[in-house]
Amino acid sequence: MQFTSSVTQKGQATIPAPIRKKLGIKPNTKIVFELKSDNEASIKPVTDFFSLKGSVKSDKPFDIDAMEKAVTDAIINKYVKKSS
């Protein structure tokens, strides 16, 4: 099924309602545009990290301090590699 939309002077286009409904795109939903080829692209809604809460079960307790340390270490390592 194809739908047509016009691009405004500001570069905005309305996503047709059937596409928004099918993809679950609601107001303020962020979307990702992916270039497939020279003249083709796709759109996907961005999955909100917080909407995934509870979707993964684990027997291990969550350790926020360990998570923050791992993220900090990863960021430091990334910038150390870039500056080397």
PDB file of N, CA, C and O in Angstrom:
ATOM      1  N   MET A   1       0.840  -1.168   0.000  1.00  0.00           N
ATOM      2  CA  MET A   1       0.000   0.000   0.000  1.00  0.00           C
ATOM      3  C   MET A   1       0.893   1.241   0.000  1.00  0.00           C
ATOM      4  O   MET A   1       1.869   1.301   0.747  1.00  0.00           O
ATOM      5  N   GLN A   2       0.569   2.215  -0.820  1.00  0.00           N
ATOM      6  CA  GLN A   2       1.337   3.451  -0.903  1.00  0.00           C
ATOM      7  C   GLN A   2       0.504   4.637  -0.458  1.00  0.00           C
ATOM      8  O   GLN A   2      -0.711   4.674  -0.650  1.00  0.00           O
ATOM      9  N   PHE A   3       1.181   5.607   0.141  1.00  0.00           N
ATOM     10  CA  PHE A   3       0.554   6.846   0.562  1.00  0.00           C
ATOM     11  C   PHE A   3       1.443   7.995   0.101  1.00  0.00           C
ATOM     12  O   PHE A   3       2.655   7.829  -0.036  1.00  0.00           O
ATOM     13  N   THR A   4       0.846   9.150  -0.135  1.00  0.00           N
ATOM     14  CA  THR A   4       1.591  10.321  -0.581  1.00  0.00           C
ATOM     15  C   THR A   4       1.470  11.427   0.455  1.00  0.00           C
ATOM     16  O   THR A   4       0.408  11.642   1.040  1.00  0.00           O
ATOM     17  N   SER A   5       2.578  12.122   0.668  1.00  0.00           N
ATOM     18  CA  SER A   5       2.607  13.252   1.584  1.00  0.00           C
ATOM     19  C   SER A   5       3.503  14.317   0.968  1.00  0.00           C
ATOM     20  O   SER A   5       4.468  13.990   0.277  1.00  0.00           O
ATOM     21  N   SER A   6       3.198  15.573   1.209  1.00  0.00           N
ATOM     22  CA  SER A   6       4.005  16.676   0.685  1.00  0.00           C
ATOM     23  C   SER A   6       4.971  17.171   1.751  1.00  0.00           C
ATOM     24  O   SER A   6       4.677  17.120   2.946  1.00  0.00           O
ATOM     25  N   VAL A   7       6.118  17.645   1.308  1.00  0.00           N
ATOM     26  CA  VAL A   7       7.113  18.212   2.212  1.00  0.00           C
ATOM     27  C   VAL A   7       6.933  19.726   2.230  1.00  0.00           C
ATOM     28  O   VAL A   7       6.858  20.362   1.179  1.00  0.00           O
ATOM     29  N   THR A   8       6.864  20.302   3.437  1.00  0.00           N
ATOM     30  CA  THR A   8       6.693  21.750   3.579  1.00  0.00           C
ATOM     31  C   THR A   8       8.021  22.465   3.348  1.00  0.00           C
ATOM     32  O   THR A   8       9.061  21.827   3.182  1.00  0.00           O
ATOM     33  N   GLN A   9       7.974  23.794   3.340  1.00  0.00           N
ATOM     34  CA  GLN A   9       9.193  24.593   3.184  1.00  0.00           C
ATOM     35  C   GLN A   9      10.172  24.362   4.332  1.00  0.00           C
ATOM     36  O   GLN A   9      11.375  24.570   4.177  1.00  0.00           O
ATOM     37  N   LYS A  10       9.659  23.934   5.475  1.00  0.00           N
ATOM     38  CA  LYS A  10      10.513  23.656   6.632  1.00  0.00           C
ATOM     39  C   LYS A  10      11.049  22.223   6.622  1.00  0.00           C
ATOM     40  O   LYS A  10      11.730  21.815   7.564  1.00  0.00           O
ATOM     41  N   GLY A  11      10.753  21.460   5.575  1.00  0.00           N
ATOM     42  CA  GLY A  11      11.237  20.085   5.483  1.00  0.00           C
ATOM     43  C   GLY A  11      10.392  19.090   6.252  1.00  0.00           C
ATOM     44  O   GLY A  11      10.836  17.972   6.512  1.00  0.00           O
ATOM     45  N   GLN A  12       9.178  19.479   6.621  1.00  0.00           N
ATOM     46  CA  GLN A  12       8.298  18.605   7.387  1.00  0.00           C
ATOM     47  C   GLN A  12       7.305  17.906   6.469  1.00  0.00           C
ATOM     48  O   GLN A  12       6.879  18.459   5.455  1.00  0.00           O
ATOM     49  N   ALA A  13       6.947  16.690   6.838  1.00  0.00           N
ATOM     50  CA  ALA A  13       5.930  15.937   6.103  1.00  0.00           C
ATOM     51  C   ALA A  13       5.052  15.216   7.115  1.00  0.00           C
ATOM     52  O   ALA A  13       5.527  14.792   8.169  1.00  0.00           O
ATOM     53  N   THR A  14       3.783  15.079   6.795  1.00  0.00           N
ATOM     54  CA  THR A  14       2.861  14.353   7.661  1.00  0.00           C
ATOM     55  C   THR A  14       2.931  12.872   7.322  1.00  0.00           C
ATOM     56  O   THR A  14       2.842  12.487   6.156  1.00  0.00           O
ATOM     57  N   ILE A  15       3.090  12.045   8.347  1.00  0.00           N
ATOM     58  CA  ILE A  15       3.055  10.597   8.139  1.00  0.00           C
ATOM     59  C   ILE A  15       1.585  10.205   8.098  1.00  0.00           C
ATOM     60  O   ILE A  15       0.856  10.471   9.054  1.00  0.00           O
ATOM     61  N   PRO A  16       1.132   9.581   7.020  1.00  0.00           N
ATOM     62  CA  PRO A  16      -0.283   9.227   6.896  1.00  0.00           C
ATOM     63  C   PRO A  16      -0.773   8.373   8.071  1.00  0.00           C
ATOM     64  O   PRO A  16      -0.040   7.538   8.599  1.00  0.00           O
ATOM     65  N   ALA A  17      -2.020   8.602   8.462  1.00  0.00           N
ATOM     66  CA  ALA A  17      -2.610   7.940   9.634  1.00  0.00           C
ATOM     67  C   ALA A  17      -2.489   6.418   9.600  1.00  0.00           C
ATOM     68  O   ALA A  17      -2.142   5.831  10.625  1.00  0.00           O
ATOM     69  N   PRO A  18      -2.759   5.743   8.467  1.00  0.00           N
ATOM     70  CA  PRO A  18      -2.635   4.278   8.481  1.00  0.00           C
ATOM     71  C   PRO A  18      -1.210   3.803   8.803  1.00  0.00           C
ATOM     72  O   PRO A  18      -1.032   2.766   9.443  1.00  0.00           O
ATOM     73  N   ILE A  19      -0.206   4.555   8.364  1.00  0.00           N
ATOM     74  CA  ILE A  19       1.180   4.188   8.663  1.00  0.00           C
ATOM     75  C   ILE A  19       1.472   4.437  10.134  1.00  0.00           C
ATOM     76  O   ILE A  19       2.093   3.601  10.790  1.00  0.00           O
ATOM     77  N   ARG A  20       1.028   5.587  10.666  1.00  0.00           N
ATOM     78  CA  ARG A  20       1.230   5.877  12.097  1.00  0.00           C
ATOM     79  C   ARG A  20       0.582   4.803  12.957  1.00  0.00           C
ATOM     80  O   ARG A  20       1.165   4.354  13.943  1.00  0.00           O
ATOM     81  N   LYS A  21      -0.621   4.395  12.581  1.00  0.00           N
ATOM     82  CA  LYS A  21      -1.339   3.382  13.357  1.00  0.00           C
ATOM     83  C   LYS A  21      -0.602   2.047  13.307  1.00  0.00           C
ATOM     84  O   LYS A  21      -0.420   1.398  14.338  1.00  0.00           O
ATOM     85  N   LYS A  22      -0.182   1.639  12.124  1.00  0.00           N
ATOM     86  CA  LYS A  22       0.500   0.352  11.948  1.00  0.00           C
ATOM     87  C   LYS A  22       1.818   0.308  12.724  1.00  0.00           C
ATOM     88  O   LYS A  22       2.162  -0.722  13.304  1.00  0.00           O
ATOM     89  N   LEU A  23       2.559   1.429  12.737  1.00  0.00           N
ATOM     90  CA  LEU A  23       3.855   1.482  13.419  1.00  0.00           C
ATOM     91  C   LEU A  23       3.751   1.898  14.883  1.00  0.00           C
ATOM     92  O   LEU A  23       4.751   1.898  15.601  1.00  0.00           O
ATOM     93  N   GLY A  24       2.539   2.254  15.330  1.00  0.00           N
ATOM     94  CA  GLY A  24       2.356   2.668  16.722  1.00  0.00           C
ATOM     95  C   GLY A  24       2.957   4.027  17.015  1.00  0.00           C
ATOM     96  O   GLY A  24       3.396   4.290  18.134  1.00  0.00           O
ATOM     97  N   ILE A  25       2.977   4.896  16.007  1.00  0.00           N
ATOM     98  CA  ILE A  25       3.549   6.236  16.170  1.00  0.00           C
ATOM     99  C   ILE A  25       2.475   7.176  16.698  1.00  0.00           C
ATOM    100  O   ILE A  25       1.446   7.394  16.058  1.00  0.00           O
ATOM    101  N   LYS A  26       2.736   7.726  17.873  1.00  0.00           N
ATOM    102  CA  LYS A  26       1.813   8.665  18.514  1.00  0.00           C
ATOM    103  C   LYS A  26       2.507  10.020  18.602  1.00  0.00           C
ATOM    104  O   LYS A  26       3.704  10.105  18.329  1.00  0.00           O
ATOM    105  N   PRO A  27       1.792  11.082  18.975  1.00  0.00           N
ATOM    106  CA  PRO A  27       2.447  12.389  19.118  1.00  0.00           C
ATOM    107  C   PRO A  27       3.668  12.300  20.037  1.00  0.00           C
ATOM    108  O   PRO A  27       3.638  11.629  21.069  1.00  0.00           O
ATOM    109  N   ASN A  28       4.721  12.979  19.647  1.00  0.00           N
ATOM    110  CA  ASN A  28       6.000  13.035  20.372  1.00  0.00           C
ATOM    111  C   ASN A  28       6.827  11.756  20.288  1.00  0.00           C
ATOM    112  O   ASN A  28       7.865  11.656  20.941  1.00  0.00           O
ATOM    113  N   THR A  29       6.387  10.773  19.496  1.00  0.00           N
ATOM    114  CA  THR A  29       7.194   9.578  19.275  1.00  0.00           C
ATOM    115  C   THR A  29       8.381   9.963  18.402  1.00  0.00           C
ATOM    116  O   THR A  29       8.213  10.622  17.376  1.00  0.00           O
ATOM    117  N   LYS A  30       9.561   9.558  18.801  1.00  0.00           N
ATOM    118  CA  LYS A  30      10.737   9.798  17.967  1.00  0.00           C
ATOM    119  C   LYS A  30      10.803   8.692  16.918  1.00  0.00           C
ATOM    120  O   LYS A  30      10.469   7.538  17.187  1.00  0.00           O
ATOM    121  N   ILE A  31      11.243   9.073  15.710  1.00  0.00           N
ATOM    122  CA  ILE A  31      11.371   8.086  14.644  1.00  0.00           C
ATOM    123  C   ILE A  31      12.775   8.148  14.057  1.00  0.00           C
ATOM    124  O   ILE A  31      13.448   9.177  14.109  1.00  0.00           O
ATOM    125  N   VAL A  32      13.195   7.023  13.499  1.00  0.00           N
ATOM    126  CA  VAL A  32      14.497   6.907  12.863  1.00  0.00           C
ATOM    127  C   VAL A  32      14.280   6.800  11.362  1.00  0.00           C
ATOM    128  O   VAL A  32      13.460   6.008  10.898  1.00  0.00           O
ATOM    129  N   PHE A  33      15.024   7.605  10.607  1.00  0.00           N
ATOM    130  CA  PHE A  33      15.020   7.505   9.151  1.00  0.00           C
ATOM    131  C   PHE A  33      16.283   6.750   8.749  1.00  0.00           C
ATOM    132  O   PHE A  33      17.380   7.097   9.187  1.00  0.00           O
ATOM    133  N   GLU A  34      16.137   5.729   7.926  1.00  0.00           N
ATOM    134  CA  GLU A  34      17.281   4.952   7.465  1.00  0.00           C
ATOM    135  C   GLU A  34      17.319   4.980   5.943  1.00  0.00           C
ATOM    136  O   GLU A  34      16.346   4.617   5.281  1.00  0.00           O
ATOM    137  N   LEU A  35      18.457   5.418   5.391  1.00  0.00           N
ATOM    138  CA  LEU A  35      18.611   5.428   3.941  1.00  0.00           C
ATOM    139  C   LEU A  35      18.902   4.008   3.476  1.00  0.00           C
ATOM    140  O   LEU A  35      19.853   3.376   3.936  1.00  0.00           O
ATOM    141  N   LYS A  36      18.073   3.513   2.561  1.00  0.00           N
ATOM    142  CA  LYS A  36      18.226   2.157   2.031  1.00  0.00           C
ATOM    143  C   LYS A  36      19.043   2.163   0.745  1.00  0.00           C
ATOM    144  O   LYS A  36      19.853   1.263   0.520  1.00  0.00           O
ATOM    145  N   SER A  37      18.839   3.154  -0.083  1.00  0.00           N
ATOM    146  CA  SER A  37      19.568   3.295  -1.343  1.00  0.00           C
ATOM    147  C   SER A  37      19.548   4.771  -1.716  1.00  0.00           C
ATOM    148  O   SER A  37      19.149   5.609  -0.908  1.00  0.00           O
ATOM    149  N   ASP A  38      19.972   5.094  -2.925  1.00  0.00           N
ATOM    150  CA  ASP A  38      20.023   6.494  -3.349  1.00  0.00           C
ATOM    151  C   ASP A  38      18.669   7.183  -3.309  1.00  0.00           C
ATOM    152  O   ASP A  38      18.603   8.389  -3.069  1.00  0.00           O
ATOM    153  N   ASN A  39      17.598   6.454  -3.535  1.00  0.00           N
ATOM    154  CA  ASN A  39      16.275   7.087  -3.594  1.00  0.00           C
ATOM    155  C   ASN A  39      15.226   6.358  -2.756  1.00  0.00           C
ATOM    156  O   ASN A  39      14.034   6.417  -3.057  1.00  0.00           O
ATOM    157  N   GLU A  40      15.671   5.675  -1.714  1.00  0.00           N
ATOM    158  CA  GLU A  40      14.730   4.930  -0.876  1.00  0.00           C
ATOM    159  C   GLU A  40      15.150   5.034   0.589  1.00  0.00           C
ATOM    160  O   GLU A  40      16.336   4.977   0.915  1.00  0.00           O
ATOM    161  N   ALA A  41      14.156   5.187   1.464  1.00  0.00           N
ATOM    162  CA  ALA A  41      14.416   5.274   2.902  1.00  0.00           C
ATOM    163  C   ALA A  41      13.307   4.547   3.647  1.00  0.00           C
ATOM    164  O   ALA A  41      12.241   4.286   3.090  1.00  0.00           O
ATOM    165  N   SER A  42      13.562   4.224   4.902  1.00  0.00           N
ATOM    166  CA  SER A  42      12.529   3.619   5.742  1.00  0.00           C
ATOM    167  C   SER A  42      12.427   4.432   7.028  1.00  0.00           C
ATOM    168  O   SER A  42      13.353   5.155   7.397  1.00  0.00           O
ATOM    169  N   ILE A  43      11.293   4.303   7.701  1.00  0.00           N
ATOM    170  CA  ILE A  43      11.119   4.951   9.002  1.00  0.00           C
ATOM    171  C   ILE A  43      10.734   3.896  10.022  1.00  0.00           C
ATOM    172  O   ILE A  43      10.024   2.940   9.713  1.00  0.00           O
ATOM    173  N   LYS A  44      11.213   4.086  11.242  1.00  0.00           N
ATOM    174  CA  LYS A  44      10.885   3.180  12.344  1.00  0.00           C
ATOM    175  C   LYS A  44      10.711   4.019  13.602  1.00  0.00           C
ATOM    176  O   LYS A  44      11.444   4.986  13.805  1.00  0.00           O
ATOM    177  N   PRO A  45       9.757   3.665  14.443  1.00  0.00           N
ATOM    178  CA  PRO A  45       9.662   4.366  15.723  1.00  0.00           C
ATOM    179  C   PRO A  45      10.827   3.953  16.617  1.00  0.00           C
ATOM    180  O   PRO A  45      11.272   2.805  16.581  1.00  0.00           O
ATOM    181  N   VAL A  46      11.312   4.892  17.412  1.00  0.00           N
ATOM    182  CA  VAL A  46      12.378   4.603  18.366  1.00  0.00           C
ATOM    183  C   VAL A  46      11.735   3.990  19.595  1.00  0.00           C
ATOM    184  O   VAL A  46      10.769   4.531  20.133  1.00  0.00           O
ATOM    185  N   THR A  47      12.269   2.865  20.037  1.00  0.00           N
ATOM    186  CA  THR A  47      11.762   2.237  21.249  1.00  0.00           C
ATOM    187  C   THR A  47      12.331   2.977  22.449  1.00  0.00           C
ATOM    188  O   THR A  47      13.548   3.073  22.611  1.00  0.00           O
ATOM    189  N   ASP A  48      11.456   3.491  23.277  1.00  0.00           N
ATOM    190  CA  ASP A  48      11.859   4.205  24.481  1.00  0.00           C
ATOM    191  C   ASP A  48      12.444   3.206  25.475  1.00  0.00           C
ATOM    192  O   ASP A  48      11.809   2.204  25.802  1.00  0.00           O
ATOM    193  N   PHE A  49      13.642   3.479  25.948  1.00  0.00           N
ATOM    194  CA  PHE A  49      14.322   2.596  26.889  1.00  0.00           C
ATOM    195  C   PHE A  49      13.435   2.271  28.091  1.00  0.00           C
ATOM    196  O   PHE A  49      13.376   1.122  28.527  1.00  0.00           O
ATOM    197  N   PHE A  50      12.758   3.267  28.618  1.00  0.00           N
ATOM    198  CA  PHE A  50      11.960   3.061  29.824  1.00  0.00           C
ATOM    199  C   PHE A  50      10.706   2.231  29.564  1.00  0.00           C
ATOM    200  O   PHE A  50      10.151   1.646  30.494  1.00  0.00           O
ATOM    201  N   SER A  51      10.252   2.171  28.310  1.00  0.00           N
ATOM    202  CA  SER A  51       9.086   1.344  27.999  1.00  0.00           C
ATOM    203  C   SER A  51       9.432  -0.138  28.054  1.00  0.00           C
ATOM    204  O   SER A  51       8.535  -0.981  28.075  1.00  0.00           O
ATOM    205  N   LEU A  52      10.722  -0.468  28.078  1.00  0.00           N
ATOM    206  CA  LEU A  52      11.155  -1.861  28.135  1.00  0.00           C
ATOM    207  C   LEU A  52      11.209  -2.397  29.566  1.00  0.00           C
ATOM    208  O   LEU A  52      11.499  -3.575  29.774  1.00  0.00           O
ATOM    209  N   LYS A  53      10.933  -1.547  30.544  1.00  0.00           N
ATOM    210  CA  LYS A  53      11.005  -1.948  31.951  1.00  0.00           C
ATOM    211  C   LYS A  53      10.190  -3.215  32.192  1.00  0.00           C
ATOM    212  O   LYS A  53       9.009  -3.288  31.851  1.00  0.00           O
ATOM    213  N   GLY A  54      10.844  -4.205  32.784  1.00  0.00           N
ATOM    214  CA  GLY A  54      10.165  -5.446  33.130  1.00  0.00           C
ATOM    215  C   GLY A  54      10.119  -6.462  32.004  1.00  0.00           C
ATOM    216  O   GLY A  54       9.621  -7.570  32.205  1.00  0.00           O
ATOM    217  N   SER A  55      10.623  -6.120  30.824  1.00  0.00           N
ATOM    218  CA  SER A  55      10.534  -7.056  29.704  1.00  0.00           C
ATOM    219  C   SER A  55      11.613  -8.132  29.754  1.00  0.00           C
ATOM    220  O   SER A  55      11.491  -9.164  29.093  1.00  0.00           O
ATOM    221  N   VAL A  56      12.665  -7.900  30.532  1.00  0.00           N
ATOM    222  CA  VAL A  56      13.728  -8.890  30.679  1.00  0.00           C
ATOM    223  C   VAL A  56      13.763  -9.321  32.134  1.00  0.00           C
ATOM    224  O   VAL A  56      13.924  -8.499  33.037  1.00  0.00           O
ATOM    225  N   LYS A  57      13.610 -10.612  32.347  1.00  0.00           N
ATOM    226  CA  LYS A  57      13.607 -11.139  33.709  1.00  0.00           C
ATOM    227  C   LYS A  57      15.003 -11.634  34.075  1.00  0.00           C
ATOM    228  O   LYS A  57      15.711 -12.193  33.237  1.00  0.00           O
ATOM    229  N   SER A  58      15.391 -11.424  35.327  1.00  0.00           N
ATOM    230  CA  SER A  58      16.691 -11.870  35.803  1.00  0.00           C
ATOM    231  C   SER A  58      16.582 -12.244  37.275  1.00  0.00           C
ATOM    232  O   SER A  58      15.835 -11.637  38.041  1.00  0.00           O
ATOM    233  N   ASP A  59      17.351 -13.265  37.644  1.00  0.00           N
ATOM    234  CA  ASP A  59      17.402 -13.661  39.052  1.00  0.00           C
ATOM    235  C   ASP A  59      18.412 -12.824  39.825  1.00  0.00           C
ATOM    236  O   ASP A  59      18.422 -12.826  41.056  1.00  0.00           O
ATOM    237  N   LYS A  60      19.271 -12.099  39.085  1.00  0.00           N
ATOM    238  CA  LYS A  60      20.301 -11.287  39.727  1.00  0.00           C
ATOM    239  C   LYS A  60      19.711  -9.948  40.164  1.00  0.00           C
ATOM    240  O   LYS A  60      18.907  -9.360  39.440  1.00  0.00           O
ATOM    241  N   PRO A  61      20.106  -9.459  41.345  1.00  0.00           N
ATOM    242  CA  PRO A  61      19.641  -8.132  41.762  1.00  0.00           C
ATOM    243  C   PRO A  61      20.304  -7.053  40.913  1.00  0.00           C
ATOM    244  O   PRO A  61      21.432  -7.223  40.450  1.00  0.00           O
ATOM    245  N   PHE A  62      19.610  -5.960  40.716  1.00  0.00           N
ATOM    246  CA  PHE A  62      20.125  -4.845  39.915  1.00  0.00           C
ATOM    247  C   PHE A  62      21.065  -4.011  40.764  1.00  0.00           C
ATOM    248  O   PHE A  62      20.702  -3.600  41.866  1.00  0.00           O
ATOM    249  N   ASP A  63      22.266  -3.755  40.269  1.00  0.00           N
ATOM    250  CA  ASP A  63      23.272  -2.978  40.994  1.00  0.00           C
ATOM    251  C   ASP A  63      23.553  -1.690  40.223  1.00  0.00           C
ATOM    252  O   ASP A  63      24.336  -1.692  39.274  1.00  0.00           O
ATOM    253  N   ILE A  64      22.915  -0.594  40.629  1.00  0.00           N
ATOM    254  CA  ILE A  64      23.051   0.686  39.931  1.00  0.00           C
ATOM    255  C   ILE A  64      24.489   1.194  39.975  1.00  0.00           C
ATOM    256  O   ILE A  64      24.955   1.795  39.007  1.00  0.00           O
ATOM    257  N   ASP A  65      25.200   0.967  41.077  1.00  0.00           N
ATOM    258  CA  ASP A  65      26.591   1.426  41.182  1.00  0.00           C
ATOM    259  C   ASP A  65      27.485   0.714  40.170  1.00  0.00           C
ATOM    260  O   ASP A  65      28.335   1.341  39.538  1.00  0.00           O
ATOM    261  N   ALA A  66      27.292  -0.591  40.020  1.00  0.00           N
ATOM    262  CA  ALA A  66      28.079  -1.354  39.045  1.00  0.00           C
ATOM    263  C   ALA A  66      27.767  -0.893  37.627  1.00  0.00           C
ATOM    264  O   ALA A  66      28.659  -0.813  36.783  1.00  0.00           O
ATOM    265  N   MET A  67      26.494  -0.589  37.368  1.00  0.00           N
ATOM    266  CA  MET A  67      26.111  -0.116  36.043  1.00  0.00           C
ATOM    267  C   MET A  67      26.764   1.236  35.751  1.00  0.00           C
ATOM    268  O   MET A  67      27.320   1.431  34.670  1.00  0.00           O
ATOM    269  N   GLU A  68      26.703   2.157  36.691  1.00  0.00           N
ATOM    270  CA  GLU A  68      27.307   3.477  36.498  1.00  0.00           C
ATOM    271  C   GLU A  68      28.814   3.375  36.293  1.00  0.00           C
ATOM    272  O   GLU A  68      29.380   4.100  35.474  1.00  0.00           O
ATOM    273  N   LYS A  69      29.467   2.481  37.031  1.00  0.00           N
ATOM    274  CA  LYS A  69      30.911   2.283  36.869  1.00  0.00           C
ATOM    275  C   LYS A  69      31.214   1.727  35.481  1.00  0.00           C
ATOM    276  O   LYS A  69      32.160   2.171  34.832  1.00  0.00           O
ATOM    277  N   ALA A  70      30.426   0.766  35.022  1.00  0.00           N
ATOM    278  CA  ALA A  70      30.647   0.177  33.698  1.00  0.00           C
ATOM    279  C   ALA A  70      30.475   1.223  32.600  1.00  0.00           C
ATOM    280  O   ALA A  70      31.258   1.261  31.650  1.00  0.00           O
ATOM    281  N   VAL A  71      29.464   2.064  32.725  1.00  0.00           N
ATOM    282  CA  VAL A  71      29.234   3.117  31.730  1.00  0.00           C
ATOM    283  C   VAL A  71      30.381   4.124  31.758  1.00  0.00           C
ATOM    284  O   VAL A  71      30.890   4.512  30.706  1.00  0.00           O
ATOM    285  N   THR A  72      30.786   4.546  32.943  1.00  0.00           N
ATOM    286  CA  THR A  72      31.900   5.491  33.078  1.00  0.00           C
ATOM    287  C   THR A  72      33.177   4.911  32.483  1.00  0.00           C
ATOM    288  O   THR A  72      33.889   5.600  31.752  1.00  0.00           O
ATOM    289  N   ASP A  73      33.471   3.648  32.791  1.00  0.00           N
ATOM    290  CA  ASP A  73      34.670   3.001  32.249  1.00  0.00           C
ATOM    291  C   ASP A  73      34.617   2.931  30.726  1.00  0.00           C
ATOM    292  O   ASP A  73      35.627   3.158  30.059  1.00  0.00           O
ATOM    293  N   ALA A  74      33.457   2.621  30.176  1.00  0.00           N
ATOM    294  CA  ALA A  74      33.312   2.532  28.720  1.00  0.00           C
ATOM    295  C   ALA A  74      33.549   3.889  28.066  1.00  0.00           C
ATOM    296  O   ALA A  74      34.204   3.975  27.027  1.00  0.00           O
ATOM    297  N   ILE A  75      33.022   4.943  28.669  1.00  0.00           N
ATOM    298  CA  ILE A  75      33.212   6.294  28.120  1.00  0.00           C
ATOM    299  C   ILE A  75      34.683   6.689  28.191  1.00  0.00           C
ATOM    300  O   ILE A  75      35.232   7.225  27.228  1.00  0.00           O
ATOM    301  N   ILE A  76      35.317   6.428  29.321  1.00  0.00           N
ATOM    302  CA  ILE A  76      36.741   6.751  29.467  1.00  0.00           C
ATOM    303  C   ILE A  76      37.561   5.991  28.428  1.00  0.00           C
ATOM    304  O   ILE A  76      38.421   6.576  27.769  1.00  0.00           O
ATOM    305  N   ASN A  77      37.303   4.698  28.279  1.00  0.00           N
ATOM    306  CA  ASN A  77      38.042   3.889  27.303  1.00  0.00           C
ATOM    307  C   ASN A  77      37.834   4.396  25.886  1.00  0.00           C
ATOM    308  O   ASN A  77      38.767   4.390  25.083  1.00  0.00           O
ATOM    309  N   LYS A  78      36.633   4.831  25.573  1.00  0.00           N
ATOM    310  CA  LYS A  78      36.338   5.340  24.232  1.00  0.00           C
ATOM    311  C   LYS A  78      37.181   6.576  23.935  1.00  0.00           C
ATOM    312  O   LYS A  78      37.756   6.687  22.852  1.00  0.00           O
ATOM    313  N   TYR A  79      37.259   7.504  24.887  1.00  0.00           N
ATOM    314  CA  TYR A  79      37.994   8.739  24.661  1.00  0.00           C
ATOM    315  C   TYR A  79      39.504   8.542  24.761  1.00  0.00           C
ATOM    316  O   TYR A  79      40.259   9.276  24.123  1.00  0.00           O
ATOM    317  N   VAL A  80      39.955   7.576  25.540  1.00  0.00           N
ATOM    318  CA  VAL A  80      41.385   7.274  25.605  1.00  0.00           C
ATOM    319  C   VAL A  80      41.839   6.727  24.256  1.00  0.00           C
ATOM    320  O   VAL A  80      42.910   7.091  23.769  1.00  0.00           O
ATOM    321  N   LYS A  81      41.030   5.853  23.644  1.00  0.00           N
ATOM    322  CA  LYS A  81      41.367   5.291  22.331  1.00  0.00           C
ATOM    323  C   LYS A  81      41.387   6.378  21.264  1.00  0.00           C
ATOM    324  O   LYS A  81      42.254   6.366  20.389  1.00  0.00           O
ATOM    325  N   LYS A  82      40.436   7.328  21.322  1.00  0.00           N
ATOM    326  CA  LYS A  82      40.376   8.399  20.328  1.00  0.00           C
ATOM    327  C   LYS A  82      41.584   9.325  20.427  1.00  0.00           C
ATOM    328  O   LYS A  82      42.083   9.803  19.409  1.00  0.00           O
ATOM    329  N   SER A  83      42.056   9.581  21.646  1.00  0.00           N
ATOM    330  CA  SER A  83      43.158  10.528  21.825  1.00  0.00           C
ATOM    331  C   SER A  83      44.526   9.875  21.631  1.00  0.00           C
ATOM    332  O   SER A  83      45.543  10.568  21.608  1.00  0.00           O
ATOM    333  N   SER A  84      44.559   8.554  21.491  1.00  0.00           N
ATOM    334  CA  SER A  84      45.844   7.844  21.296  1.00  0.00           C
ATOM    335  C   SER A  84      46.303   7.907  19.867  1.00  0.00           C
ATOM    336  O   SER A  84      47.357   7.366  19.533  1.00  0.00           O
TER     337      SER A  84
END
